[in-house]
C-alpha cells in the first residue's frame, strides 16, 4: 500500500485575483487550492484501485471543507488517515504546514504531495529538508521553484507511475521564493532556500547505444562516480557483494571481495571479506556515520537476504534503512517488469519495516524511486 502524504495550503493562489503578487499575508481561502488538490486526487482515484492511502491534516489542509474528519474517512474516493489538524479552524499558517510535514515524515509516508506555491515549498523544505521525497501541485501565485509538476493531473501521473512500478527519476530541485513586497514594486528578488528531493518521470538519462539499451560498463562507472561524489571522509562504508558495487571499488583503485563485504573510510580499504561478527566489531569501534552499499540481484530483485547474509537482522536494525545506498542500473530495474525489490532478512517484522519506496542510484546525478516489498506483492 502506497502511503501518500498530502498538505494543502488553503490560501495558495488567493492573492492572484487580488493582484497581490502572492498570498503570504492572506489568511482566508478562496477554494482554489482545494479545487486543484481534488483534481489531482480524483485523477489518482480513477486508477489507484485500492493501492493508495492518503495521510494528512484533517480539514482544509487535506481538501476537506470541515474538521470533522477521522481515520477511515473517504477523500475523493481514496482512503484517508488523519495525522493531526491545524491549530485554528478559521485559518492556517506557515507553522501548520511545517507541523503537518513533520507529522507526515514521522508517519513514514512514501511521498509528500503539497498543494501551494513557493511559500508552501519553503515551509515544507524548512520542516523536512531532503529527508522525504516531495512533489508540488501548482496552486500559488509565485511559482519560481523547480519542485512542481506542470498540472494537478501530471502530479497524479507521477504517483501512478510509481504505483505501476515504472521508472521514476528522483533528484534534488531548487526551492526559491521572491520578496512579495519588492515584487509589488516591480522588483524581482528571488532567493534560494534549499533543495527538495523530487520525483520526475523521464526516460533513460545514462549512456545509450543502438536500440536505447544501456551500456552496462559505462553505467556502472557512472554509478560509481555518483557514489564517490557523495562520499564523506568521516563516514564508514560497507561495500556489499555484486558487480555494481564492485564498480565503486574499481573506481577507487581498491581491492574488492566480489561476493563479500569490504570496509572503507576516507576512500581507503580498512578490511576485506567481513563476516557478521567483523561488521559488528567495526560498527562498535566507529563513532561516526555508517553507510552500506548494496545492489539488487538481477532477475530476482532481492536487496537483502540473498548473497549478503552477513547483514544479520540485528546489524540491519542498528545501521538503519536510511543509511543503505541501493545501486542498480535501469536495465536491471526494468528487467523486474514492475515487480518490487525484495527483502528477506529472516526477520519478518524487520522486512515489513523496509516496505515502501527507496532511492536507487542508477547513474551519475541520476536516481529513481522504486518499491520495496517483503512478500513480492
C-alpha angles and dihedrals in degrees: 000000000000112000110214118190115209131197122175119191098211095201096048111127094010091112094059100076088043092056092238096133088228146013103236094116097043124101105181127076124230092194097250097114093045091050092052091047090053091050089056094045094047090052088051095047092054091066108016092086098193094314096112138061122193119219123192151114112303119243129033092342088072096037092264112134094216137034094238092106125128138169116297090035124144122241115187089325095314129110110256130201120190118222095181143308138255120271093248132037092205099054143002129222139195090267089060091055091049093047091048092050091051091048091052091049089052090048090059099239116180095222135010113221112194128186116209144064139282093303090056091049089052091052093048091049091048089054104043107009110194093326094102129041108246136183129191127224105208114243106129137096093234113056106166096126122097094223100090133097114230093249141357089261094051090052088054090049091057090053091047091051088056091049091050092052095249126152110272117180117219124198143148116277129189124260109208134168137181133227102258094201092053090044091056087055091053097261121122111209109172118187129196113230104173142283133288124205102247131186118225132182112229145130130270111307098188133087113301138187133190113329093023094273121150118249096235098208093048093048092049088052090050091050090050091051090052093049092048091048089055095047120116124206094228096050124097112223126203108199111204133206125291143076093264093056088041086063089067092054092047091051089052091048092239132139113258139205102216094198099033146049123278126191124224136171128179087004091298126119111244102172141353136222098006123193125209093274091050091050092049090051092048091052091048092052095047121081099185135070122306130210130186123207113210135161138203123260108244115252093004101056098214114154096172130031100028119086094342102069089136082087098078118189094261091057094045090053092046093051095043130224092261090063096058117099112204115205124192140142117246088240089061092047092047088052088066088067092217095316114135131253109260137226122195108164095154089253111094096193090053092046091051090052089059094056117114131057126324135189113254119194107224103168145332108324085349127113138150138205114241136177123255122203137182094202105036092245 
